[in-house]
Amino acid sequence: MPGRIRAEEPRNGPPGTETPLPMVPTATSQFAEISRGLIQEQPPPEPKQLERGAVIFDVDGTLLDDMGPISELAGKLLFETFGTPEAEGRQHYLATTGMPFEAQLSQLYHDAPEDERRSVARTFHMRKVSEAYAIAKPFPEMPRTLKRLAAARWTLSVSTGAEREMADLVLEREGLRYWFEDVLGSGQGTKREHLAEYRRRYPGVPLILVGDSRFDLEAAQSVDGVIAVARATRLQNWTLSPDDLKRWGAAWADYSLAELPEALERIVRSPTPARSEVPRRRKTR
């Protein structure tokens, strides 16, 4: 089977155990080149001075609680096309999430014909809209968190590996689009390219990337002046804990973004922002 690889076993043990992180060994970077024409905005927006800084959100798995149905869809498509068992394909998808799906396929199935990978990507984007986005909902704390960040004079933007038009539509449907000044999607480049563009648009102020994957954090580290924070993940047979994300460079991570406004206040007040911050443990009843 072309390019088939095997992911390491997912981390299922309690926090602090030395179980291997759920990674695909050959997926070394989100920056693998993929052949596609980027949509250039004409004319490009002029740089402007923000009052405070920009908080840039990923969509899938960060704003929207949709990684379950999306990863199930990816597993089905990888089985139908490449014969990869669905559970294994789902793990491959999750291990490389954070980059455009076309780039994921180029790493996971690099020996497959490019036309075949493009066809699978088109099918994925169409079915993602009809099957996953049709039922996707924001994480419950997000409306209040976005309102609080805006009240604290942060400028909010979006960077997603999904198509910008689809992200616009689903955010509008869920009443979240109002809070975001800009949305950049797969047609405008990779997350690294998005961050570089936001750095150009918003010079001289802090940029915060809020993501949920290793590749989100890697993209943030590649652009000067970008600080990464992250949402930790508990999915069936797939867990990324706050400690995992901090090891990859998150300045703060938690399973909920309810305390993100407070975390950002601590981060920006620090003379040299810490590489990681242990989230406060919540009491359980």
Secondary structure in CASP SS format (residue, H / E / C, confidence):
PFRMAT SS
TARGET T0000
AUTHOR 0000-0000-0000
METHOD secondary structure of the structure
MODEL  1
M C 1.00
P C 1.00
G C 1.00
R C 1.00
I C 1.00
R C 1.00
A C 1.00
E C 1.00
E C 1.00
P C 1.00
R C 1.00
N C 1.00
G C 1.00
P C 1.00
P C 1.00
G C 1.00
T C 1.00
E C 1.00
T C 1.00
P C 1.00
L C 1.00
P C 1.00
M C 1.00
V C 1.00
P C 1.00
T C 1.00
A C 1.00
T C 1.00
S C 1.00
Q C 1.00
F C 1.00
A C 1.00
E C 1.00
I C 1.00
S C 1.00
R C 1.00
G C 1.00
L C 1.00
I C 1.00
Q C 1.00
E C 1.00
Q C 1.00
P C 1.00
P C 1.00
P C 1.00
E C 1.00
P C 1.00
K C 1.00
Q C 1.00
L C 1.00
E C 1.00
R C 1.00
G C 1.00
A E 1.00
V E 1.00
I E 1.00
F E 1.00
D C 1.00
V C 1.00
D E 1.00
G C 1.00
T C 1.00
L C 1.00
L E 1.00
D C 1.00
D C 1.00
M H 1.00
G H 1.00
P H 1.00
I H 1.00
S H 1.00
E H 1.00
L H 1.00
A H 1.00
G H 1.00
K H 1.00
L H 1.00
L H 1.00
F H 1.00
E H 1.00
T H 1.00
F H 1.00
G C 1.00
T C 1.00
P C 1.00
E H 1.00
A H 1.00
E H 1.00
G H 1.00
R H 1.00
Q H 1.00
H H 1.00
Y H 1.00
L H 1.00
A H 1.00
T H 1.00
T C 1.00
G C 1.00
M C 1.00
P C 1.00
F H 1.00
E H 1.00
A H 1.00
Q H 1.00
L H 1.00
S H 1.00
Q H 1.00
L H 1.00
Y C 1.00
H C 1.00
D C 1.00
A C 1.00
P C 1.00
E H 1.00
D H 1.00
E H 1.00
R H 1.00
R H 1.00
S H 1.00
V H 1.00
A H 1.00
R H 1.00
T H 1.00
F H 1.00
H H 1.00
M H 1.00
R H 1.00
K H 1.00
V H 1.00
S H 1.00
E H 1.00
A H 1.00
Y C 1.00
A C 1.00
I C 1.00
A C 1.00
K C 1.00
P E 1.00
F C 1.00
P C 1.00
E C 1.00
M H 1.00
P H 1.00
R H 1.00
T H 1.00
L H 1.00
K H 1.00
R H 1.00
L H 1.00
A H 1.00
A H 1.00
A C 1.00
R C 1.00
W C 1.00
T E 1.00
L E 1.00
S E 1.00
V E 1.00
S E 1.00
T C 1.00
G C 1.00
A C 1.00
E C 1.00
R H 1.00
E H 1.00
M H 1.00
A H 1.00
D H 1.00
L H 1.00
V H 1.00
L H 1.00
E H 1.00
R H 1.00
E C 1.00
G C 1.00
L C 1.00
R H 1.00
Y H 1.00
W H 1.00
F C 1.00
E C 1.00
D E 1.00
V E 1.00
L E 1.00
G C 1.00
S H 1.00
G H 1.00
Q H 1.00
G C 1.00
T C 1.00
K H 1.00
R H 1.00
E H 1.00
H H 1.00
L H 1.00
A H 1.00
E H 1.00
Y H 1.00
R H 1.00
R H 1.00
R H 1.00
Y C 1.00
P C 1.00
G C 1.00
V C 1.00
P C 1.00
L E 1.00
I E 1.00
L E 1.00
V E 1.00
G E 1.00
D C 1.00
S C 1.00
R H 1.00
F H 1.00
D H 1.00
L H 1.00
E H 1.00
A H 1.00
A H 1.00
Q H 1.00
S C 1.00
V C 1.00
D C 1.00
G C 1.00
V E 1.00
I E 1.00
A E 1.00
V E 1.00
A E 1.00
R E 1.00
A C 1.00
T E 1.00
R E 1.00
L E 1.00
Q C 1.00
N C 1.00
W E 1.00
T E 1.00
L E 1.00
S C 1.00
P H 1.00
D H 1.00
D H 1.00
L H 1.00
K H 1.00
R H 1.00
W C 1.00
G C 1.00
A C 1.00
A C 1.00
W C 1.00
A E 1.00
D E 1.00
Y C 1.00
S C 1.00
L C 1.00
A C 1.00
E C 1.00
L H 1.00
P H 1.00
E H 1.00
A H 1.00
L H 1.00
E H 1.00
R H 1.00
I H 1.00
V H 1.00
R H 1.00
S C 1.00
P C 1.00
T C 1.00
P C 1.00
A C 1.00
R C 1.00
S C 1.00
E C 1.00
V C 1.00
P C 1.00
R C 1.00
R C 1.00
R C 1.00
K C 1.00
T C 1.00
R C 1.00
END
